[in-house]
Amino acid sequence: MSKKIGINFTNVDGTQQAIPVNAAAANLLGVMQMDLKNYDQAKLLFKQAVAFFPQFAGASQNLQACEEKTKTPGKPATPKKPGK
């Protein structure tokens, strides 16, 4: 995938970002997985999109949405113990 070719991506707030094709493709695949309710695979793809282009607001928002979908209701996050 190309890192040089960009695609304009419209964010939720209406602003636009030029996104490298590899990040846009990973985000699109993540959206498809999210539509299929395959949230774990979608999260991996959104994380990949953000790794390709850390400023990718749309992929970050999609990742957050998946995290919300997979969060266990009423169960707080377990804090990690120091040193582990």
Backbone torsions as a table, in degrees:
resi	resn	phi	psi	omega
1	MET	NA	149.5	-176.2
2	SER	-88.4	138.7	174.6
3	LYS	-95.9	-13.0	-174.4
4	LYS	-91.3	-32.4	-179.1
5	ILE	-80.2	134.2	-177.9
6	GLY	-114.9	155.9	177.0
7	ILE	-126.2	134.8	175.6
8	ASN	-76.5	129.2	-178.5
9	PHE	-121.6	127.2	179.1
10	THR	-90.4	124.5	179.2
11	ASN	-81.0	168.6	-179.5
12	VAL	-56.9	-35.8	-178.5
13	ASP	-81.6	3.2	177.5
14	GLY	93.0	-11.3	177.1
15	THR	-73.6	160.3	179.2
16	GLN	-117.6	148.1	176.8
17	GLN	-128.8	143.0	170.2
18	ALA	-88.1	118.0	-174.2
19	ILE	-112.7	135.0	174.3
20	PRO	-60.2	147.9	-176.2
21	VAL	-57.6	-40.3	-177.9
22	ASN	-62.8	-39.2	178.0
23	ALA	-69.9	-41.2	179.2
24	ALA	-63.8	-40.2	179.7
25	ALA	-65.6	-43.9	178.4
26	ALA	-62.5	-40.1	177.7
27	ASN	-63.5	-43.8	179.9
28	LEU	-62.6	-43.5	177.1
29	LEU	-62.4	-37.3	176.8
30	GLY	-63.9	-40.7	177.5
31	VAL	-61.9	-41.2	179.1
32	MET	-63.0	-42.9	178.3
33	GLN	-66.0	-37.4	178.5
34	MET	-65.1	-39.5	177.5
35	ASP	-62.1	-30.8	178.1
36	LEU	-85.3	2.9	-178.6
37	LYS	64.2	25.6	174.8
38	ASN	-95.8	71.2	-169.6
39	TYR	-66.4	-35.1	-179.8
40	ASP	-64.6	-43.8	177.6
41	GLN	-67.0	-39.2	178.8
42	ALA	-61.3	-43.2	179.5
43	LYS	-60.1	-41.8	178.2
44	LEU	-60.6	-42.1	-179.6
45	LEU	-68.9	-40.1	177.6
46	PHE	-65.8	-38.4	176.5
47	LYS	-63.4	-38.1	177.5
48	GLN	-64.5	-43.2	178.7
49	ALA	-59.8	-42.8	179.5
50	VAL	-68.7	-34.7	176.9
51	ALA	-65.5	-38.5	177.3
52	PHE	-66.5	-38.2	-176.3
53	PHE	-145.9	89.3	-173.8
54	PRO	-56.4	-23.5	-179.5
55	GLN	-86.7	7.5	-175.1
56	PHE	-73.5	93.5	-176.6
57	ALA	-62.1	-41.3	-178.0
58	GLY	-61.8	-44.7	178.9
59	ALA	-65.6	-38.6	177.6
60	SER	-63.4	-40.8	178.3
61	GLN	-67.0	-39.3	178.1
62	ASN	-65.4	-40.3	177.2
63	LEU	-61.6	-43.1	178.9
64	GLN	-62.6	-40.0	178.4
65	ALA	-63.0	-40.8	177.2
66	CYS	-65.7	-40.0	177.7
67	GLU	-59.6	-41.2	178.4
68	GLU	-64.6	-39.6	-178.8
69	LYS	-66.9	-31.5	-175.5
70	THR	-98.4	-1.4	179.5
71	LYS	-70.9	134.8	177.9
72	THR	-76.1	121.5	-178.1
73	PRO	-62.8	136.5	176.0
74	GLY	76.7	-1.4	-179.4
75	LYS	-109.5	111.3	179.4
76	PRO	-69.1	155.0	177.2
77	ALA	-63.3	137.5	179.6
78	THR	-81.0	120.3	178.8
79	PRO	-68.7	143.7	177.6
80	LYS	-79.8	142.8	177.3
81	LYS	-78.1	144.2	178.8
82	PRO	-58.0	139.0	177.9
83	GLY	87.0	2.8	179.5
84	LYS	-121.4	NA	NA
